[in-house]
Amino acid sequence: MFKFFTNKNWYPWSIFGSIVILVSTWYQVQLDVMINQWFGEFYDTLQKALTTPNSVSEKEFISYLLTFAKIAGVWMVLSVATDYFTSHWTFRWRTAMADYYHENWTKARLTEGASQRVQEDTLKFARIMEGLGVELLRSLMTLIAFLPILWGLSKQITALPFIGEVNHALVWVAVLSALGGTVLLAAVGFKLPGIEYDIQKEEAAYRKELVLGEESLGRAGHESVNFLYGNVRKIHFKMYFHYLYFNAVKWSYLQGMVIVPYLALAPTIVTGAITLGFVQQIARAFNKVENSLQYLVRSWPIIVELISVHRRLSEFEKKLELSKVEANI
C-alpha cells in the first residue's frame, strides 16, 4: 500500500508532490489567520459605527469589506488549485498500488475477492486517504497556527463560570472538551471498524456468487443467493443499530460544543470587559483550535471505513507475499 513512498520511480509525486501540498496547506492556514485578525478589527469598527453615528466613514467601512474579499479570493483560488493537485497526487498513489498488483496478478488472482481488492479497495483507499490525509494536515497546521493565538487572547479571560479564575482559560476548555469528546466517541464507536470489515466480507461473497452465476447456470441459485443476501442484510442491520447510538452521542456532543466558547466567555462578557470584535476573534480562534482537536470525532465514520479497507489490503498483500515465497521454495 505504501510503495508509492518507497519506489524511487514515484518520488517526483510522492516526495515533491507532498511538499507542494504541505506548503499550499500552510499558506491557506496563514490566510485563515489573517481573516481571524480581520474579524476582530471589522467587528470593533462595526460596533463603533453603530454606537457612535458618523464615527466611521463609508470609505473606511467599505475598505474593510474589500480587504476581506482580497484575502478570501486568494484563499479560494489556492484551495481549488490544491484540491485539484491533490486529486492527481492521490491517483498516482492508487496507480502505484495497482501496478504492484498487476505485476503479480498470476499469484494475486488466487486470493478470495482479488479483483475487488485490486479495483474497488485501492479506489476506496486512495479516496479516503485523500480526504483524511489532507484534513489531518490542515487540522495539524491550523492547531499550530491558532493555538498560540488563542493562548494570547485568553490572557484577558481570567474566569470561567462555576469554576472561577483560570489562567488561559479558553485554551484549557478547548483542549479538554475536544479530548474528552474524542475519548467518548472512540469508546462508543469501538465496534464499528469490525462491523465495516464484516460488511465488506459479506458483500464480496454475495457479489462473487452473482459473478459466477453469469458464467455458469449451476451457480447463483435462488437458495444460495438468498442465503448470502440474508447475511448481507443481517450485517447491515447490525451496522444501522450501532450507528444509531453512535450518531446520537456524536451530534449531541457537537451541538453542545457550539455554545461552549460563549459559556466560557460569559463572566467576561457580562462585565463589559471586552469588545464585540474581541468576542468574534476569540470565538473564531477557539473554534479553529477545537475543530482541529476534534479531527478524530468528525472523521470517525470515514476512519472506520479506512481501517476496514486497510485490513483487507493488508491481508491481500500478506497472502501475495506468502505465495511468492512458496513459489521460490
LOPA-547905 format. One record per residue (C-alpha): residue in three letters; x, y, z. Coordinates in Angstrom, 1 decimal. Example, Ala and Ser with C-alpha at 12.3 -4.5 7.8 and 13.67 -1.06 7.14 Angstrom:
("ALA", (12.3, -4.5, 7.8))
("SER", (13.7, -1.1, 7.1))
This chain:
("MET", (0.0, 0.0, 0.0))
("PHE", (2.9, 2.4, 0.7))
("LYS", (5.2, 1.6, -2.2))
("PHE", (4.2, 5.0, -3.6))
("PHE", (6.7, 6.4, -1.0))
("THR", (9.3, 3.7, -1.2))
("ASN", (9.6, 3.2, -5.0))
("LYS", (12.0, 5.8, -6.4))
("ASN", (10.0, 5.9, -9.7))
("TRP", (7.3, 7.6, -7.8))
("TYR", (9.5, 10.1, -5.9))
("PRO", (8.6, 13.1, -8.1))
("TRP", (5.0, 12.7, -7.0))
("SER", (5.3, 11.1, -3.5))
("ILE", (8.0, 13.5, -2.2))
("PHE", (7.8, 16.7, -4.2))
("GLY", (4.0, 16.4, -4.6))
("SER", (3.7, 16.1, -0.8))
("ILE", (5.9, 19.2, -0.4))
("VAL", (3.6, 21.1, -2.7))
("ILE", (0.5, 20.1, -0.7))
("LEU", (2.3, 20.9, 2.6))
("VAL", (3.3, 24.4, 1.5))
("SER", (-0.1, 25.2, -0.1))
("THR", (-2.0, 24.0, 3.0))
("TRP", (0.3, 26.0, 5.3))
("TYR", (-0.3, 29.2, 3.3))
("GLN", (-4.1, 28.6, 3.4))
("VAL", (-3.8, 28.4, 7.2))
("GLN", (-1.9, 31.7, 7.2))
("LEU", (-4.6, 33.3, 5.2))
("ASP", (-7.1, 32.0, 7.7))
("VAL", (-5.1, 33.6, 10.5))
("MET", (-5.3, 36.9, 8.5))
("ILE", (-9.1, 36.5, 8.3))
("ASN", (-9.3, 35.9, 12.0))
("GLN", (-7.4, 39.1, 12.6))
("TRP", (-9.8, 40.9, 10.2))
("PHE", (-12.8, 39.7, 12.1))
("GLY", (-11.6, 41.4, 15.3))
("GLU", (-10.9, 44.7, 13.6))
("PHE", (-14.1, 44.7, 11.5))
("TYR", (-16.5, 43.9, 14.4))
("ASP", (-14.8, 46.6, 16.5))
("THR", (-15.3, 49.1, 13.7))
("LEU", (-18.9, 47.9, 13.2))
("GLN", (-19.6, 48.3, 17.0))
("LYS", (-18.1, 51.8, 16.9))
("ALA", (-20.2, 52.8, 13.8))
("LEU", (-23.4, 51.6, 15.4))
("THR", (-22.9, 53.1, 18.8))
("THR", (-21.4, 56.5, 17.6))
("PRO", (-23.0, 57.8, 14.4))
("ASN", (-20.6, 59.1, 11.7))
("SER", (-17.5, 58.0, 13.7))
("VAL", (-16.6, 55.7, 10.8))
("SER", (-16.7, 56.9, 7.2))
("GLU", (-18.3, 54.9, 4.4))
("LYS", (-15.0, 54.7, 2.6))
("GLU", (-13.3, 53.2, 5.7))
("PHE", (-16.1, 50.7, 6.2))
("ILE", (-16.0, 49.5, 2.6))
("SER", (-12.2, 49.2, 2.7))
("TYR", (-12.6, 46.5, 5.4))
("LEU", (-15.0, 44.6, 3.1))
("LEU", (-12.6, 44.9, 0.2))
("THR", (-9.7, 43.6, 2.4))
("PHE", (-11.8, 40.5, 3.3))
("ALA", (-12.6, 40.0, -0.4))
("LYS", (-8.9, 40.0, -1.4))
("ILE", (-7.9, 37.5, 1.3))
("ALA", (-10.9, 35.3, 0.7))
("GLY", (-10.3, 35.4, -3.0))
("VAL", (-6.7, 34.2, -2.7))
("TRP", (-7.8, 31.5, -0.3))
("MET", (-10.5, 30.3, -2.6))
("VAL", (-8.2, 30.1, -5.7))
("LEU", (-5.4, 28.4, -3.7))
("SER", (-7.9, 25.9, -2.1))
("VAL", (-9.4, 24.9, -5.5))
("ALA", (-5.9, 24.5, -7.1))
("THR", (-4.7, 22.4, -4.1))
("ASP", (-7.7, 20.1, -4.2))
("TYR", (-7.1, 19.6, -8.0))
("PHE", (-3.4, 18.8, -7.5))
("THR", (-4.2, 16.5, -4.5))
("SER", (-6.6, 14.5, -6.6))
("HIS", (-3.9, 13.8, -9.2))
("TRP", (-1.4, 13.1, -6.4))
("THR", (-3.8, 10.6, -4.8))
("PHE", (-4.5, 8.8, -8.1))
("ARG", (-0.7, 8.3, -8.6))
("TRP", (-0.7, 6.6, -5.2))
("ARG", (-3.5, 4.3, -6.3))
("THR", (-1.6, 3.7, -9.6))
("ALA", (1.5, 2.7, -7.6))
("MET", (-0.6, 0.1, -5.7))
("ALA", (-2.3, -1.1, -8.8))
("ASP", (1.0, -1.5, -10.7))
("TYR", (2.3, -3.8, -8.0))
("TYR", (-0.8, -5.9, -8.0))
("HIS", (-0.9, -6.1, -11.8))
("GLU", (2.7, -7.3, -11.9))
("ASN", (1.9, -10.1, -9.5))
("TRP", (-1.6, -10.8, -10.8))
("THR", (-0.9, -14.5, -11.6))
("LYS", (-0.4, -15.1, -7.8))
("ALA", (-2.8, -12.4, -6.6))
("ARG", (-5.8, -13.8, -8.5))
("LEU", (-5.7, -16.9, -6.2))
("THR", (-6.8, -14.8, -3.3))
("GLU", (-10.5, -14.6, -2.4))
("GLY", (-12.0, -11.4, -3.9))
("ALA", (-8.8, -10.5, -5.6))
("SER", (-10.5, -8.4, -8.3))
("GLN", (-12.4, -6.4, -5.8))
("ARG", (-9.3, -5.7, -3.7))
("VAL", (-7.3, -4.6, -6.7))
("GLN", (-10.1, -2.4, -8.2))
("GLU", (-12.5, -1.3, -5.5))
("ASP", (-10.4, -1.4, -2.4))
("THR", (-7.5, 0.6, -4.0))
("LEU", (-10.0, 3.2, -5.2))
("LYS", (-11.6, 3.4, -1.7))
("PHE", (-8.1, 3.6, 0.0))
("ALA", (-7.0, 6.4, -2.4))
("ARG", (-10.1, 8.4, -1.9))
("ILE", (-10.2, 8.0, 1.8))
("MET", (-6.6, 8.9, 2.2))
("GLU", (-7.1, 12.0, 0.0))
("GLY", (-9.9, 13.3, 2.3))
("LEU", (-8.5, 12.2, 5.6))
("GLY", (-4.9, 13.0, 4.8))
("VAL", (-5.4, 16.5, 3.7))
("GLU", (-7.9, 17.2, 6.5))
("LEU", (-5.4, 15.8, 9.0))
("LEU", (-2.6, 18.0, 7.6))
("ARG", (-4.9, 21.0, 7.7))
("SER", (-6.0, 20.3, 11.2))
("LEU", (-2.4, 20.0, 12.5))
("MET", (-1.3, 23.2, 10.8))
("THR", (-4.4, 25.0, 12.0))
("LEU", (-3.7, 23.9, 15.5))
("ILE", (-0.1, 25.0, 15.2))
("ALA", (-1.2, 28.4, 13.9))
("PHE", (-4.2, 29.1, 16.1))
("LEU", (-3.2, 27.6, 19.5))
("PRO", (-0.6, 30.4, 20.2))
("ILE", (-3.2, 33.0, 19.1))
("LEU", (-5.9, 31.6, 21.4))
("TRP", (-3.2, 31.4, 24.2))
("GLY", (-2.5, 35.1, 23.7))
("LEU", (-6.1, 36.1, 23.5))
("SER", (-7.0, 34.1, 26.6))
("LYS", (-4.9, 36.3, 28.8))
("GLN", (-7.9, 38.6, 29.1))
("ILE", (-10.2, 35.8, 30.0))
("THR", (-9.4, 35.2, 33.7))
("ALA", (-12.5, 33.4, 35.0))
("LEU", (-14.8, 30.6, 34.0))
("PRO", (-18.5, 30.2, 35.1))
("PHE", (-18.9, 27.7, 38.0))
("ILE", (-15.1, 27.3, 38.3))
("GLY", (-13.6, 30.7, 38.9))
("GLU", (-10.2, 32.1, 38.0))
("VAL", (-8.1, 30.0, 35.5))
("ASN", (-5.1, 31.3, 33.6))
("HIS", (-5.6, 31.0, 29.8))
("ALA", (-9.0, 29.5, 30.5))
("LEU", (-10.2, 29.1, 26.9))
("VAL", (-7.2, 27.1, 25.8))
("TRP", (-7.8, 24.5, 28.6))
("VAL", (-11.6, 24.5, 27.8))
("ALA", (-10.8, 23.8, 24.1))
("VAL", (-8.2, 21.1, 24.7))
("LEU", (-10.1, 19.3, 27.5))
("SER", (-13.5, 19.4, 25.8))
("ALA", (-12.1, 18.2, 22.4))
("LEU", (-10.0, 15.4, 24.0))
("GLY", (-13.0, 14.4, 26.2))
("GLY", (-15.2, 14.1, 23.1))
("THR", (-12.6, 12.1, 21.2))
("VAL", (-12.3, 9.6, 24.0))
("LEU", (-16.1, 9.4, 24.4))
("LEU", (-16.7, 8.8, 20.7))
("ALA", (-13.9, 6.3, 20.4))
("ALA", (-15.4, 4.3, 23.3))
("VAL", (-18.9, 4.5, 21.9))
("GLY", (-17.8, 3.5, 18.3))
("PHE", (-15.1, 0.9, 19.0))
("LYS", (-17.2, -1.9, 17.4))
("LEU", (-17.7, -0.1, 14.1))
("PRO", (-14.4, -1.0, 12.3))
("GLY", (-15.0, -4.7, 12.8))
("ILE", (-18.6, -4.3, 11.5))
("GLU", (-17.4, -2.4, 8.5))
("TYR", (-14.9, -5.2, 7.7))
("ASP", (-17.6, -7.8, 8.0))
("ILE", (-19.8, -5.8, 5.7))
("GLN", (-17.1, -5.8, 3.0))
("LYS", (-16.6, -9.5, 3.5))
("GLU", (-20.3, -10.5, 3.2))
("GLU", (-20.8, -8.1, 0.2))
("ALA", (-17.8, -9.7, -1.5))
("ALA", (-19.1, -13.2, -1.1))
("TYR", (-22.6, -12.1, -2.4))
("ARG", (-21.1, -10.3, -5.4))
("LYS", (-18.7, -13.3, -6.2))
("GLU", (-21.6, -15.7, -6.3))
("LEU", (-23.6, -13.4, -8.7))
("VAL", (-20.5, -13.1, -11.0))
("LEU", (-20.1, -16.9, -11.0))
("GLY", (-23.8, -17.1, -11.9))
("GLU", (-23.2, -15.0, -15.0))
("GLU", (-20.7, -17.7, -16.2))
("SER", (-22.4, -20.9, -15.0))
("LEU", (-26.1, -21.9, -14.7))
("GLY", (-25.1, -24.1, -11.8))
("ARG", (-24.2, -21.1, -9.6))
("ALA", (-26.2, -18.2, -8.1))
("GLY", (-29.2, -20.4, -7.4))
("HIS", (-32.2, -19.0, -5.6))
("GLU", (-31.4, -20.7, -2.3))
("SER", (-27.6, -19.8, -2.3))
("VAL", (-28.2, -16.2, -3.3))
("ASN", (-30.9, -15.7, -0.7))
("PHE", (-28.7, -17.2, 1.9))
("LEU", (-25.8, -14.8, 1.0))
("TYR", (-28.1, -11.8, 0.8))
("GLY", (-29.5, -12.7, 4.2))
("ASN", (-26.0, -12.4, 5.6))
("VAL", (-25.7, -9.1, 3.9))
("ARG", (-29.0, -7.9, 5.4))
("LYS", (-28.0, -9.0, 8.9))
("ILE", (-24.7, -7.3, 9.0))
("HIS", (-26.2, -4.0, 7.5))
("PHE", (-29.0, -4.0, 10.1))
("LYS", (-26.3, -4.6, 12.8))
("MET", (-24.4, -1.6, 11.5))
("TYR", (-27.6, 0.6, 11.5))
("PHE", (-28.2, -0.2, 15.1))
("HIS", (-24.6, 0.6, 16.2))
("TYR", (-24.6, 3.9, 14.2))
("LEU", (-27.9, 4.8, 15.8))
("TYR", (-26.5, 5.3, 19.3))
("PHE", (-23.1, 6.4, 17.9))
("ASN", (-24.7, 9.3, 15.9))
("ALA", (-26.9, 10.2, 18.9))
("VAL", (-23.8, 10.7, 21.1))
("LYS", (-21.8, 12.3, 18.3))
("TRP", (-24.3, 15.0, 17.4))
("SER", (-25.3, 15.7, 21.0))
("TYR", (-21.6, 16.4, 21.7))
("LEU", (-21.0, 18.6, 18.6))
("GLN", (-24.2, 20.6, 19.1))
("GLY", (-23.4, 21.1, 22.7))
("MET", (-20.0, 22.4, 21.8))
("VAL", (-21.5, 25.3, 19.8))
("ILE", (-22.3, 27.2, 23.0))
("VAL", (-19.1, 26.3, 25.0))
("PRO", (-16.9, 29.3, 24.0))
("TYR", (-19.7, 31.8, 24.8))
("LEU", (-20.4, 30.0, 28.0))
("ALA", (-16.8, 30.2, 28.9))
("LEU", (-16.8, 33.9, 28.0))
("ALA", (-19.9, 34.7, 30.0))
("PRO", (-18.3, 36.2, 33.1))
("THR", (-16.1, 38.4, 30.9))
("ILE", (-18.9, 39.5, 28.5))
("VAL", (-21.4, 40.5, 31.2))
("THR", (-18.8, 42.8, 32.8))
("GLY", (-18.3, 44.5, 29.5))
("ALA", (-14.5, 44.0, 29.7))
("ILE", (-14.1, 43.1, 26.0))
("THR", (-15.4, 44.4, 22.7))
("LEU", (-17.6, 42.7, 20.1))
("GLY", (-14.6, 42.4, 17.8))
("PHE", (-12.6, 40.6, 20.5))
("VAL", (-15.5, 38.3, 21.2))
("GLN", (-15.7, 37.4, 17.5))
("GLN", (-12.0, 37.0, 17.2))
("ILE", (-11.5, 34.8, 20.2))
("ALA", (-14.6, 32.7, 19.5))
("ARG", (-13.3, 32.0, 16.0))
("ALA", (-9.9, 31.2, 17.2))
("PHE", (-11.4, 28.9, 19.8))
("ASN", (-13.5, 27.1, 17.2))
("LYS", (-10.4, 26.6, 14.9))
("VAL", (-8.4, 25.0, 17.8))
("GLU", (-11.4, 23.0, 18.9))
("ASN", (-12.2, 21.7, 15.4))
("SER", (-8.6, 20.7, 14.9))
("LEU", (-8.6, 18.8, 18.1))
("GLN", (-11.9, 17.2, 17.1))
("TYR", (-10.4, 15.7, 13.9))
("LEU", (-11.0, 12.1, 15.1))
("VAL", (-14.5, 12.9, 16.3))
("ARG", (-15.6, 14.4, 13.0))
("SER", (-13.8, 11.8, 10.8))
("TRP", (-14.6, 8.7, 12.8))
("PRO", (-17.1, 7.1, 10.2))
("ILE", (-14.5, 7.6, 7.4))
("ILE", (-11.7, 6.3, 9.7))
("VAL", (-13.8, 3.2, 10.3))
("GLU", (-14.0, 2.6, 6.6))
("LEU", (-10.3, 3.2, 6.2))
("ILE", (-9.5, 0.7, 8.9))
("SER", (-11.6, -1.9, 7.1))
("VAL", (-10.0, -1.3, 3.7))
("HIS", (-6.5, -1.2, 5.2))
("ARG", (-7.2, -4.6, 6.9))
("ARG", (-8.4, -6.1, 3.6))
("LEU", (-5.5, -4.8, 1.6))
("SER", (-3.0, -5.9, 4.3))
("GLU", (-4.4, -9.4, 4.3))
("PHE", (-4.2, -9.4, 0.5))
("GLU", (-0.6, -8.3, 0.4))
("LYS", (0.4, -10.8, 3.1))
("LYS", (-1.1, -13.7, 1.1))
("LEU", (0.6, -12.3, -2.0))
("GLU", (4.0, -12.2, -0.4))
("LEU", (3.4, -15.7, 1.1))
("SER", (2.6, -17.1, -2.4))
("LYS", (5.7, -15.5, -3.8))
("VAL", (7.8, -17.1, -1.1))
("GLU", (6.2, -20.5, -1.6))
("ALA", (6.8, -20.2, -5.4))
("ASN", (10.6, -19.7, -4.7))
("ILE", (10.9, -22.7, -2.5))
